[in-house]
């Protein structure tokens, strides 16, 4: 079930997910057999960033064996690893889902969604129309170089931790501790909540 926002949450402007939406999402789970929780980070700094992120959310929901449970608020983030001002800022968000897909298949789907939005992989820290990363998959830990779980840099990225904490204040990053504690230990410089923007939970 989608976790409700708790009283005293760090962002009082975020409204609870309506009960009717929660019921619809949970009803859709009847089509999944033994689903696993997963957390996906999405980001874009080229083109219509908000529209691209919404398209990624919708594409994940349209994936057989995947049900989107929650979508975070949008954050605007300065690009990592490049000279300040050399690239447009990112819009970032986190998607919490349940899936019957194994991690390798979920990764394939993430790459397919990126390609659908013309993602180009010319340089490591280059600008991109869409970035879709698996942050965590159930409690799985893996050092497979193709898909390291949890994401090896998630614990130090406020643009992942802050939106994740917004949708699940009790979340834990496997092997690292609670998202709340990790978030309190990193800088939020260059990571700003965009409360004027919103991503829709798929119907």
N, C-alpha and C positions, 0 to 999 in steps of 0.2 A: 504494500500500500504506500502511496506517496506520503512522505513524512510531512506533517503540518508544520508551519512555522511556529516557533515557541515564543511565549510572552517574554519580553525583555530581549528579543533578538537584536543584534547589533545594527540592523537596518530596519527601523520601524516603518519605512515607506513601502516595504515589500508586503504585499497582501497574501493571505493564505490561499491555497489552491481550493476552488469551490468543491464542495462535497460531491456534486453531480459529476464533475470532471474526474475526480478520484474513482468514483464508482464505474464510470465508463472505461477508464484505463484498467482497473482491476478486472472488470468483466472480460476485457480483451485477453487477459492472461490465461483464460480457459483454453485458448488455442495453443498455448505453449506447454510443453511437458518438461518438468523439472528445470525451469529457467534459472539462470545465474545473473546476479547483479553485475553491472559494469558501469564505468564512468568514462565518458568521452570528453575531451577538450577540443573545442573548435575555435578557429581564428581566421581572420581575413584582413588584409591591408591594401587590397587592390579592388577597383570597381565599386559596385554598390555593396558595401560590406555587410550591412544589416540584411539586405535581401539574400545575399549569399549564405549567411549563417542560418537564416530561416529555411532556405532551400536544403541545407545540410541536415537540419533537424527533420524536415519532412522526408528526405531521402532515407534517413535512418529508420523512421517509422514505417516507411514503405518496404523495408527489407523483410522478407520472410524469416520468421524466427526472432524478430526483434520487436520490442514494445518500449516506446519512450515513456518514462514514468515522470520525469521532471526536467524542466529547463530553467537554467539560472538567469539572473539579471545579466545585462550586457556590461562589460568593462572596456574602457579604452586604454590601450597600453602602448607605451613607447617600444619600438622594436629592440630586440636583444642583439648584441654582438656587432652592431654597426655604428657608424658615426652619427651622433645626434642630428636630426633634420635631414638625413640622407634618404629616408624612406617615410612613407605615410604611416601614421599610427595604426595599430591593430584594433579591431573589435574582437573581444574574446568572450566565450561563454562555456559553460559546462552542461553536458547532457547526461542525465542518469537514466539508465535503461535496464531492462531484463532481456535476456537472450538465451536461446537454446544453441546458438552457434558456438563452436569452440573458438578459442582466442585467434587461431590462425585464420579461420574463415571471417571472423569479425574484422581482422586486419585487412583482409582482401577487400571486404566491403568498404572499409574506410578509404582505402586507396582508390577504389572505383568511384566513390563519391567525390573525392578530390579531383580525379580526372574528368569527371562530368562537368566540373566548374573550371576546367582548363588549368589545373595546377601544373606549374613548370618547376622542375627540380634541377636548375642550372647551377645554383650555388647554395651553400649550407645555410647562410643567414639571409638569403635573398628574399625579396618581396614575394608574396603569394596571394593568389585569389582565394585559396582555401587550404587550411591545415586541419586535418582530423587525426587526433592522437588518442590511443587507448591509454588512459591514465591508470586504471585498475580494473581487474577482472576477478570478481569474487575475492577470495583470499589468496589467489595464486601468486606465487613468486617464481620467477624464471629468469635465467641469465642468457637465454637464447638471443644471439646477436640480431636476429631478424625481428624479434618482439620481446624486449626486456620488460618484465612485469614485476612490480608496478613500473610506470615510466621512470627512468633513472634520474630525471631532473625535476619531477613534479614537486618534490618536497621543498625545493628552493624557489619556486615560481609563484609569486603572489597572484599572477593572472590566472593561475589554475586553482590555487588554494582558496582565494577570496570568493569566487563564484560557487565553488563546490561547498564551502562553508555556508553560503547563503541558502542553498537548497537542502543541505543536510548538516546541521550544526554538530551532530554527534558522529560524523563520518570519521573513519580511520583509514590511513594509508598503510597497507600491509608492510610490516617490517620497519615502519618509520614512526608510528604513533598517531595521535589524533590530528586531524586537520586543523582544529582550533589551535593546538600547541604549535604546530608547524607554522601556521600563519602568523602567530604572535612573534615568531623568531626571525621572520624575513622582513625586508623593507617593502613598503607599498609605494615607494617613489616611482612615479611614472605609470601607476596603475590606478585609474579613476573609474568609479562607478558612473554609468550613464543612465540615470533614473528616468531620463526622457525617452529612452528607447526600450523596446520590449520584444521578446521572441515569444511566439505563441506555442502552446502545447498542442500537438496535432490532435484533431478531433477523431 
